[in-house]
């Protein structure tokens, strides 16, 4: 995932990609988001709140079946594929770039 992808997702979520925090009495720049499964859960909740979860899943479904799925893998593995953080955020970035179709 590129920095552009991260920025796109951060804008959707209203996140800052870095911020100043006091740690042991001194200021440090930290990244409060790691684009891991915890952050994915926050994104799912936001999509659900906005009524966009099904649209996102449809985009992920297309990505999985048209590009990612090896021919020997069963379709029901889509959910397992989507809930790998890297796959989830790549699909989310693509969905956002396509205008949340």
N, C-alpha and C positions, 0 to 999 in steps of 0.2 A: 504494500500500500504506500502510495506516495504522500508527500507532505500536502500536496494539493487535495488528495482524497481525504486526509485527516482534517484539513481546513473545511472542506465541504460538509463533512459530518459534524464537526464542531459548530458550524453555523446553524445547521438544522437543529442541533440540540441546545444551542445557546451556551456552549462551553467555551472557556478560555483554554488555549493549548498550553499556555504556561502562565505562571503567576508567582509573585513574591510571597514567601512564607518565612516566618521567623522559626529557626531551628537552633536550639541551644543558644539563644541570645544573638544570633546573627542571621542576616537576611540571605535567603537562597532562592534562586529561580527553580521552580519545580514544575513538572508536568503532572497535573492532577488526574489525567486520563491516560490509561495504558492501552486502550482499544483491545481489551481482553473480554472474557465472558461476562465479567461484572458490568463493564460498560455496555456490552451487547444487551444485557437485560434492561438497562436504563433506556436504550434505544427502542427496544421492543415496547416497553411501557409507553414511551412517547408516541410511537407509531399507533399504538392501540388507542391512546387518548385522542389522537387526531383523526382516527378512523381510516388509517392508511396501512394497517398491518397486512390485510389481504392483498393489496396492490403490491406491497413489497415482496410478499411470499410468491406472488405470480412472477415477478421479475427474477427472483432467486431460482424458481422452478425452471424458467427458460434457460438461465445461465447453466444450471446443473445438467439439464437434459440435452442442450445443444452443444455444450463445450467441455464440461468437466467430467461427466460420468463415463467411466470406462465401460465398454460394451458388456462386460461380464458382471457388472454390479447391478443389483436389483433396484428398481425405482423407489422402493420403500426406504432406501438409505438416504433419500433426499434430506430428511430432517436431521439425521446425524451429520451430513455434509454441511448443512446450513448452520448448525450450531457448533461448528469449529470457528473460533473467533476470526481467523484470517479470512475464511470463506465468507462469513457473515458480513464483515466490514467491506470486503471487496464487492460483494453483491449490493450492499447499501450504497456504496459510492457510485456504482454503476446506475442504480435506481435513481439516485439524486441527479446524476448527470443527464439522464434521459428525461428529466422533468417529472419524476414520480408518476410514471404512466400507470 
